[in-house]
Amino acid sequence: MSNAQAITGCTIFDGEQYHEDAALLCQNNTVSQICRADDIPSKYAITDLKGGLLAPGFVDLQVNGGGGILFNHQPDVEAIRQICQAHARFGTTAMLPTLITDTRDITAKAIEAGIEAHQQSVPGFLGLHLEGPHLSVAKKGAHAASLIRPMDDDDLNLLLEAKHALPCLMVTLAPESVTSNQIAKLADAGIIVSLGHTNASYKNACTAVDVGASCITHLYNAMSPLTHQEPGLVGTALTCGAVYAGLIADGHHVKPAAIKIALSAKQGPGAIFLVTDAMATIGTDMRSFELNGRTITRQNGRLVLEDGTLAGADLDMASAVRYMHNTIGVNRKDALNMASLTPALCIGISSLYGHLSAGARADFIHFDDELQISQVWQNGELQL
């Protein structure tokens, strides 16, 4: 993008409202303002998109891989770079590369890679999401049971030290595998504590929220369900208003009726946001790959282990947004915000991400009328 550029000729959604006959002004890779199309200052080079919709870039807080790379298999800065590039094509301009439960050595390497990615200002890199290893074997999903374990002092200290060197760190854990004191220390250090892969009771999950947990990992999946006598983690997610919850909207992980129930029940400052839980397949034609020595097969839009267990998702964020709009019936504004502003709010970066107000990063997507992506800008640079 030139030093000063105006994007016009389309409807502009700024994260809150739509603007017609308007222009998005960007300078130094930052949004300056949205003005009337007739009032574009002469110094701005004009790009006329000739229809469609311009909206904020997507923010994905759970991305295991993409472009043929699984972060667990290649925990280095180049993998982070390629995963971010692969998802940028699908509108995700900011993300948390995610490490699935692994060994202490792989976890340490992933953290080192994240620190290096931050130091190198890798486009799209926000920080890391460590999903495990402090989970419940009873709700392990595709995580290797042999690698799941309780959190010890060394684990806690590693996370606290990592947060000092990373812009954002999210950790998915189960209350069964940690203490309330450990959750409090993580949260007090600014780490986003997300509850997931857990069979915790409603009471124990609420206690975890009380001491600092602020998010729920992939709502409904790999967690204690809601019943009339024991509301479980699902009940916690839907009744604790200040807790955010990620959702995999691919038509396989959660049935439409369950999504609609969650959207109806979830009220308050916390909200539901979209995650892809994407694996290495995104942006490729690969049919299978390995995770911790087990084969994951790509079939009919699903990624499964040999026993049929879902193992991540074959999903990009643009497809998730279309699913929410076309199948679930969520309006375009809310569907787009579930993939941009809401996750940005969840991890405390909404001053720069998830909207197109003055001062925001110049991350935005041009859609056609069917919400298919035409072009993507990341940090002011045209990617697609």
N, C-alpha and C positions, 0 to 999 in steps of 0.2 A: 504494500500500500504506500502511495506517495505520502509525503509529510502531512498533507491536508487533503482529505477526500470526502466527497459527499455521495452517499448511496441513496438513490431515489427511484421513483417509478414503480413503487410497490406499497402494499400495506405494511406498516411497521408496528410490531408488537414489542413494547418496551419492558414486558414483565408484569405490567399492571393494566395498561390500556392500549387500544389500537389507535394508530395515527394514519389518516388518509391525506393524500396530497402533501406529503411531508418528505423530509430528507434526514438521514442519519449522518451527522458530521463527526468525523474522526480525525485526530491529529496525534502524532507521536504514539500510535498504536493504542490510543485511549479514546473513548467516546467523549466528544465535546458537548453535544446537545442534539436534540431533535428539533428541527425548525420547519417552517412552511417551505414547500418546494420553491415558491417564488422568492424566498429570502435567503437563498444560499449565497454566502459571501464569495466574492470574486476569486479569492485565493484558493478555493477548494476545487480540485479536479472532480468532475461529475461522472458517476457511473449510473446509467439508467438501466434498471433491471427489467423494465417493460412487463410489469405484472408480478403476481405471486405475493408471498409473505416473507418478511424479514423478522427473525426472532432470535433471542439470545442463544448462544451455544450451550450444548448439553454438558451437564456435570454428572459423572458416573462415579459412585463411591465404592463400586465392587467390580473390578475387572481383572480376571485371572490370566488373561492372555489375549492374543490376537495376531493376525498376520503370520500364522504358523508357529508362533512362539507361546509357550506356557512359562510363566514367570518362575514356577517351581523348578523347571528344567534348566533355566538359564537366568539365575539371579544376578544379573549384572546390568550396568547402565545402558549398554547397547540394546538389551532386551526391552528395557523400559522405553527407550526411544522408539523402537519399532512397534511396540504395542500401542503407544500413544499415537503414532502415525497411522496405524491400521484403523483405529477408531475415529480419527479425525474425519475420514471419508464419510462416516455415518453421523457426523454432527457433534460427536463428543470432543469438545475442545479443552476439557479439563477433567482429570480423573485421579483416582487412587489405585494404582496397580496393587493387586491383591495376592498375597501368598497364602495358599492353602496349607493346612497343618503339615509340618515337615520336621526334619531333624534340627537340633540346636545349630549345627554348622550351616545348614541352608538358610535358616532364619537369620543368623548373623550376617551371612553374605547378602541377603536381600536388604537388610538394613543398611549395610555399607553401600550397596548399589543405589538405594534411595537417597542417601546423603550425597553421593557423587552426582546423581541426577539433579538434585537441588542446586548444588554448587555450579553445575554446568547450565543451569536454567533450561533444562530439556522442555521443549514446548509441550504444554498440556499436563505436565507433571505437577500434582498438588501435594503429594506426600504418599504414604503407604497405608494399606489396610492389611493387618495381620489377622487372618481368619483361623484362629487356633494357635497353638495346640491345646489350649486349656478349655476343652469342651467336654461334652458328655458322650461316652461311648454308646449309650442307649439311643442317642439321636445323632449319630455320627454322619449319616448320609453317605457321601462319597469320600469322606475323610478316612484315612487309614487308622484303624483302631489301635494298632501297635504304637502309633506316634502320639496319641492323645494322652495327656498327663496333667496333674495338678500344677498350679503355678508355685514355684519356689522363690526364694529370695534372689537367686541369680537371674531368673526370668524377669522378676519385677524390676530389678536394677537395670537390666538390659533395655527394657522399655522406657524407663525414666531417662536414661542416658540418650536413647535414640530421639526422644521428643525434643531434647535440647538442640539437636542438629537437623531436625526435619520441620518443615512448615506445618505439616499436619500428620497426625498418626491416629488411626482408628484401629481398635482391637476388638475382635469378636471373641467373647468368652461365655462360659456357662457358670452360673452361680455355684453349681456343685463342685467346680474345680478351682475356685478361688475363695478368698475370705472377703468379708465386707470391708475390712481394713485395706486390703489390696486394691479393691475397686475404688475406694475413697482416695488412696494415694495416686492412682492412675488419673482419676478425674481431676484431682487438685493440681496435677502437673499439666493439665490441658489436653490430655489424651481423650479422644472420643471413645467411650466404653459402650460397646453394642452387645446386647444379649442375643445369643443364638446357639444353635446346636445344643439344646438344653431340654431336660425333662423337668425343669424347676416348677415347683408349685406356684400358684398365684401369689401366696404370701411371700415366698422367698424371692420371686422376681420383683415384687414391689419393694422389698427391702433393698435389693440391688439398685433399683431406681432411686430410692431415698438417699443412698450414700453416693450416688454420682453417675450411674449408668443413664445414658440419654438417648439411646437408639436401640432398635430391634433389627436384627439381620434377617433378610428375606422372610417377611411375614408369612406365617402358616407353615413354611417348610422347615423341617428338622427341629420342631419345637413341641412342647406340651400343648395339646389342643384345648379349646374352650368346651367345657361341658357344664351342665347345670349345677353340679356340685363342686367342681374344681375348674375354675376359669383358665388356669395355666398361663403360659406366656402370651398366648393369643389374647386372652382376656386382659392381661396387663397392658399389652400394646394398645388395645382398643379403649381402655378406660383411663389410662394415665395420659392426660391431655398434653403434657409437656414433652412426651417421648416421641421421637420421630421413628418411622418404620419404613424400611426398604421393601420393595415389592418387585418380583420378577413377573412381568406381564408378557408371557409368551404363549399363553393358551395351554401350556403343559404343566407348569408348576402350581398354578392356582386356577380353579374353575371360575368362570365369570360371576356366578352367583356369590361366591365367597368374596370376590373383589368388591362387588357392589355392597355387600354387607359391611365390609371394612370401611369403605368410603362413607357409608351412612353413619357408622358408629363413631368414627374417628373425628373428634371435635377438639378445639382448643389450639394453643400455640404450636404444639407438635403436629406433624402431618405425615401423610404417606408420600413417599417419593419413589421414583423408578430406579432400579439398578438392572444391569444386564446379567451380572454373574457370568460374563462371557469367558469362553475358553479360547484355545489357540485357533479354532476354526474360522473365526471371524475374518472376512476378507480373503478367504482361501477356498479351494475345492477339496481340501483334505477330508478323508473319510474316517480316520481313526487316529488316536495318539495315546501316549502312556501317561499315567499319573501314579507315582509311588509303586511302579512295577505292575500296574493293572491297566488293561486296555479299555479305553473309552471309545465307543462307536457312535458315529453320527448317522442318525436315521430319522427321516421324516420330521425334521425340525427339532429333534431331541438329541441329547447326548447321554448315553447310558453305559453303565458297567455291564458286565456279562450277566448279572442277576436281574437286570432291568432297573436298578437304582439310578435315578437322575444324577448326573455328575456335571454340575454347572449348566450353562445354557448356551444354545446356538442362537444368540440374540444380539442384535445391535440396537442402540437406543432409539433410532428413528423408527424402527419397526415396533418397538414397545410403545412409543407415543401413538403411532397409528392404531395399534391394537386397543389402547385405552379409548381413543376417539371413535373408531369405527365399530368395535365389538362391544365395549363396555358402555359407550354412549356419553363419555365425559366430553365436555365442550373443549374446543381447541385451546382456549386460554389455560384452562386447568391442566389439560394433558401436557402442554408445553411446560408449564411451571413445575409439574411433577418431575420433569427431567432437567430442570435448570435451577430456578430460584429456590425451590424447597430443599434439594440436597445442599445447595450453597448455604442456606440458613442453618441446616443441620450441623455443618462443621464450622460455622462461624466465618465464612468468607464472602458473605453477601454484599459487602461494600464494593467488591470488585467483580463478582461473578453472578450470573443468573438474571441479569437485567441489562437494559441499554440506556440507563440514566447517565448523566454527566459524571465522569470519573471512572466508569466501569471499563474493564478491559475490552478491547475491540474484538470480541469473539461473537460471531453471529452466523446464522444459517439462512439461506434463501430457499424457500419451499415453493412448489407449484400448488395448485388448488387442491391436490390430493394428498398433500403433506409428504410428497416425494422430494428429496433433496436435490436442488440444482447446483448450489455453490455453498462453500463453507469458508469462512474467514477465521483464522486463529491468530490472536495477538496482532491483528491488522493485516495478516498475510493471507492471500487467497490460496487455499489448499486444494480445492476441487472446483 
